[in-house]
Amino acid sequence: MTPPRNSNAARDIANLMHPYTDARAHQKNGPLVITRGEGVRVFDEQGNGYIETVAGLWCASLGFDNERLVQAALKQMRQLPFYHSFTGRSHEPAIDLAEMLIERAPVPMSKVFFCNSGSEANDTAVKMIWYFNNAIGRPEKKKIIARIKGYHGVTVASASLTGLPYNHKLFDLPIAGILHAGTPHYYHCALPGESEDAFTTRLANELEEMIVREGPETVAAFFAEPIMGAGGVIVPPAGYFEKIQAVLRRHDVLFVADEVICGFGRTGSYWGCQTFNIQPDILTCAKALSSSFLPISAVLVNDRVFQGLADGSAGLGTFGHGYTYSGHPVPAAVAVETLKIYDEMDLVGHVRRVAPSLQDGLRSRFADHPLVGEIRGVGLIGAVEFVSNKETRANFDPAVKIAPRLVKIAEGHGLIMRALPGDGIAFSPPLIITVEEVNDMLDRFGRALDDLTVQIRRESLAAV
């Protein structure tokens, strides 16, 4: 149906190009236009309400309205609406936020560098790693290892780290010097009869073999999300990160923890690093840093890395990297207020209290469903994966578009959902969600899944 002329949908189609969207299909189908938010819900132009099951883009931790954050932005806009942090300039919101992040870091960190998105933070970490090794006299130690199905962003460097085909094809990525290790997804990647302990040992051995094959003197860093988010909400088996970190330490390879999704309570700890016993040299964060009310991200570096960067900048007279909006005072002020709210409401405690309703609810309600293969998750992040055969764990033919179809059906039940690679559906609601709202969300999901099941059965009968 063609949208009415001069409607928001028609104007969108005429003028706007969307990220992560089939541009041709969008010209035909148009957008879902959201006009306002309240708590865990958003509302469209017709006034229809939707529970936002993935907090927008894994990010609206405090939901879609918060007067304290509005007032923090307003106050800062009136006092100092912009200033930069180039050439030694500073301002109080950036100083306060850096101090708060250092205090809350999962391991001792030395300094904070501000960016505007998770992609920029990871891109910055790559440049810092290269700069660091040049500065300390290791110009050959530049290769970086990420993981297949990992997601680290969409800039040239961060998209190269990302281990998903649609972030590489047609973009001429990845760039040289980026390698990808195996995915810690036991459900699909384990060998027949292989225990979880044997599986994680094999992945660690394969990583070490890659480093040795490439030459340890050439491998600089390893990037990993505590839980792989956009690649499928893949939760690593017990012991995985301990074994991986032992390999990295043996070969003096820096560990970069991408906390863009997992940070600030999502996994039931303040950081995903704490949930999985990760001791990073560099940590990147974004999204929930400001509850995504305004764009801001951060790179935290330990003292060893900072000293190398500082020595390099002393030799050149400057650290030649930064963004106009690095540490912008308004997003920084909103982020400071966000962290205060987290502390006051005991956000981590709230997540721990509510998380069982999501994790147990998904498993008790849907594990035996004929379309469901694996249910996985920790804290307030989870996924349901659909399979065409439970025994073989085979996913559906991509042409069937199981997950995207469910997303569309779910809209009719008042849910905005996100499809994942490999026939999965993600759950990562605002962290303020209540047990009652989780149950409502799962009820609606169940009704949408029932509708999809009826569709699939009818199609199967028609094909006979």
N, C-alpha and C positions, 0 to 999 in steps of 0.2 A: 504494500500500500504506500503510495507516494505521500509524504507528509505535506500538509498545507503550506502554501507559499508564505514566506516571512515567519513561519514557526521557528522555534529554536532548532528543531530537528533539521528543517530545510536549510537554515543558515549554517548549521554545523556541516552538513553534507557539502555545501557550496564552498566552504572556506577552511575547514580544519582537517589536518592530517593527524591521525591518532597513533600513539605508540602501541605496539603489540596488537595490531588490528589488521585484518585482511582488508586492504584499502578498497579493493573492487567490491567485496561483499558489503562493506560499509556504505558505499555509494547507493546500494540497493536497499539495505535494511535500516540504515540510520542509527542514531544513538538512543540509549536510555538516558534521559536528561534528569539529573538529580538536582533538587532545588534547596534542600535543607537537611539538617541532621539533628538528632536528639538521642542521647545515650548511645545504645548499640545499634540504633536504626537510622536509616536515611529514607528520604521521601522524594518521589518523582513529581513531575509537573501536574499529574492528575491527583496527587495527594496520596498515592499508594505508598504504604510503608514496607520496608524490607529490613530484616535483620542482616547486618553486614557480617557474614561469617568469616571473612578474612581481614576485618578491620581496614577495609580499603585495599591497601597493598601491604598487608602484614604490619600496619604501622600506627593506626589510630588507637593507641593504647588506652587513652582516657575517653574514648568515644568521640562523638561528633558534635559535642557542645561542652564548653567548660568556661564559665565566666571568669575565673581567675586567670586563665591564659589570655583571654581577650583583654582583660584589664592590664596585664603585664605588658602586652604588646602596645596598648594605647599609651600607657605611662612612658614607655621607652621611646615611642614615636614622638611624643611631645618634648622629651628631654634631650635626646640625641638620636635622630632618626637614621643617621648613617655616619659611620667613620670606619676607617680601614686599620689594618694591623701591619701594613708594609713599613719598612725602614724604622722599626723600633717604636712605632706609634701603638697606643693601646687604649682600652676603655674598660670600665668596671664590669660590664656584663661578661665580656670574654674572660677577664681575669677570674671572676667568680666561678664561671662554668668550668674553666680549666682546673681550678682548685678542687671543685666538687668531683670532677671525673677522676682526678688523681687519688682523692680520698676513697673513692668507691671502686677503684680498679681491682680486678681479681688477683693480680700479682703486682709487685712493686713496679711502678712506671715513673718516668722522669718528666716527660713533657707531653703537651697536647697541641696538635696542629689542626685547625678548623677548616672544613670544606663545606660543601653545600648538598651533597648527596652521597649515598653509599658508593656509587660508581666512582665519584671523584675521590672519595677516601681510599678506596682500593687502588685507584690509579696513582694517587699520591704515594701510597705505600710502596708500589713498584718502583717509582722514581727514587724514593728514599733508599731502598735496598741497593739500587745501582749506584747511587751517589755515595752511600756508606762504603761499599766495597772499593770503589775508586779511591775514596779518601784515605782508607787504611792500607792501600797498596795491594789490593787483590782485583785487578782489572778484569781478570778472566772469570771471576766468580759471579756470574750474572744470570744463569738460567733459573727459571722459577717453575716449580711443580704445583699444579692445582689438581683437581680430580674430575673425572668424567661425571657428569650430572651436577657438578658444583655450579653455583651461581654467585658471581662477584660483580656484576654490573655490565654496562653497555658502552663505556668509552673504549677506545681502541685497545688499550692495555687491559682494562678490566673485563671487556668482552672476550679477549683472548684467554684470560684465566677461566672464564665461564666455560663449562664443559658440555654445552648443549648445541646441537647442530643448527638450530634456527638462529642462533646468535653468531654463527660463523659463515653460513652459506650466503653467497652473493656479496658479503662484506670483505672478502679476501682476508679472513682471519682464520686461525690465530696468527699473530706475528711471530717472527723467529725467536727462539729461546724460551718459549712457553711449552711445557710438557704436561701431560695428564696421566695421573695414576688411577688405579681402580676405585670403583664405588663401593663403599662399605654397606651394601644392601644384601643381607644374608638371604632374604626371601628369593631373590632372583639370581644372585651371583655366586652362591655357594655351590660347590661340586656335590654330586650325589653322595650321601652318607657323611659329608663333612660337618663336623661340629662347629659351633660358633667360635670356640677357642682356636680350632685349627684354621678356620676361615680368616680370623683376624691375624693369626701368625703368618698365613700365606700372603695377605695383603702387605704386611710389614716387610716380609722378605722380598716381595715384588718391588716395593718402593726402594729397598736397599739395593736390589739388583739394578734398578734404573739409575740410581745415583752413581753406583760404581761404574756402570756402563758409560754414562755420560762423562764421568770424571768428577770426583768430589770437589776438586779445585775449581770446577765450573758451575756448580749448583749452589745457588745463593739462598733460596727460600722455598717454603712450602705454605700454601694458602689452604685454609679449610674453614668451613662453617661448622660449628658444633653439631647442629642438625641441618642437613641440606634442605633448604626451603623450596625455592622455585623448581628445583630439580626433582621434587617428589616427596618432600617431608620425610627424608630418609634418616632414621635414627641409627647411629652406629652401635654395633654389638658391644657388650661389656668388654673392657680391656683393649679396645681398638686404639684409642688415642695414647694410652700408656706405651703400647708397642711401637706406634708410629713415632712418638717423641723420642724414644730410645734410639731409633735409627737416625733421626735428625741430629741428636746430640753427638752421636759418633762421628758424624761428617760435618759438624759445624754448619748446619743449615738452619737459618732463622725460621721460626714458626710465626705465621701471621694468622691470627684468629679473626675471622669475619663475623662480627657480632651484630651485623646490620639488622637481622631478623631476631636473633635469639636474645640480644641484650635487653636489660631492664625488665626482667621478671618473666619473660615468656616461657621459659622452661621450668619455672618453679624455683629458680635461684636468680640472684640479681643478674648474673651473667651465665650464658651457656658454658663458658669455661669452667665455672664452678660445678655445674652439673656433671661434666665429663672429665674433670681433673686435668684441664689443659693449662699449661704455663707458657703463654705466648711471649714473644719478644716484641711484637707489634700487635695492637688491637685496633680494629676499625669498628665504628658504630654510627648509626644514623636513626632513621625512622622514629622509634619510640623516644629518642633523645629529646624531642620537643613534642611528643605525641603526634608528630607530623603536622602540627598547626602552622609551622613555618619551616622552610628548608634549612637544615643544618646537619652536618656530620662532623666526625672527629677521628683523628688518628692518634693513638697513644703509643709512645715508644719508650722502651726501657733505657736505662742510663748508658748502657754499652752502645746502643744504636745512636742515641743523642750525641754522645761524645764524638763519634765518628762524623756525624753530620756537622757538628760544631767545628771540628778541625777542618773539614772540607770548606766550610763557609769562611773560616778565617783565612785560608789560603787564597780563596778567590775574592774575598771582600764582601760576599753576600751568599745567601742561600737562594738561588735564582728560581724559586717556585712559589706560587701563591695565587689566590683568586681575589678579584675585587671584593667579593662578599665573604672572604674568609673571616669567620668570627663576627659577622654583621651584628651590630648591637641589638637589633630587635629580635631576630631569631634566638640570639644568645640569651636575652632576658627571658624569653618564653621558655627556653630549655631550662634555665635556672629554676623558674617557677614549677616546671614539670617535675624536676627531680625533688623539689620540696614537697610537692603533692604526693609523689611516690612514698617518700619517707613518712609523711603524716598519716597516710591511709594504710601503711604497712602493705604495700602492693604485693610484695613477695608472699607474705602470709595469706593475703586474699587469694592469690593464684593457687597456692597450695590447698586452700580450703575448697575452691571451686573446681579445680582440675579433675578430681575423681568423677564428678558428674559428667564431664566430657569424655575422659578416657574409658571409664567403666561403662558409660552410657553407649558409646559407639560400639564397644565389643559385645555387650549383652544384647543390644538390639539388632545388630547387623552382621555379626561375624558369621552366622549360619545362613545368611541370605544367599540364594543361588548365584547371584551376580558378583558377590563380594569375595575377593581373594584374601588380601591382607588389610588389617587395620593397624596403624602404627601411630605413635605419638608420645609426647612427654609434656607435662604441664598443660598449658593452653595452646598447644599446637598439635595437630593431628592430621591424618589422611585416611581415606578409604579408597582402596584400589579395586577396580573391577576386572574380572577375568572371564573368559569364555569357557574355561575348564579349570575347576578347582584343583583337580589332581595334578595336571601338568603345569598349572600356574600360568597358562598362556593368556595373554591379553587379547582383546578383540581386534579384528582387522581395523586399522586406523580409519578406513573409509566409513565404518559404522559410526564413528564419532560419539562413542558412548558418553564420555565425560562432558563434552560440550553440549550434548543434547540434554543431559541432566541439569546442567547449569541453566539452560533456557526454560526447562520445565519448572525448575525451582523458583524462578521469578514469579510464576503464577501462584506459588504458595508463600510468597512474601519473604524469599531468601535471595540475597546476592551471594553467589558462590564463585569459586575459582577452579577451573580445570587444570590438572597437572599433566606433565608428560607421562605417557604410559597408563592412560585410563584411570587417573586418580582425581579425587576431589579433596581440596584442602580445607581444614578448619583452623583458623587462627583469629578468633574473635577479639574485639576490644577487651583489654584485661580487666575492665570494670564490670564485665558481665556477671550476672548472678546465677545461682543454681537454677532458679526458676526460668531464667532466660535461656540457659543452656538446654533445659528440657524442652522448652518451646521450640528452639532451633532444631533439635533432634526430631521432634514430632513432625515438623514441617519437612525436614529432610526425608523422613520415612515416607511421608505421603508422596513426595516427588519421586522417590525411588520406586514406590509401588506403581506410579503412572508409567515410569520408564520400563519397568518389568512387563507391564501389559503390552506396551508398544513392541518390545523385543519378541515376546511370545507370538503376537500377531504376525510379525514379519517372518518369524521362523515357520509358522504354519502356512503362510502364503508362499514360502519358498519350496514347500514340499510338493 
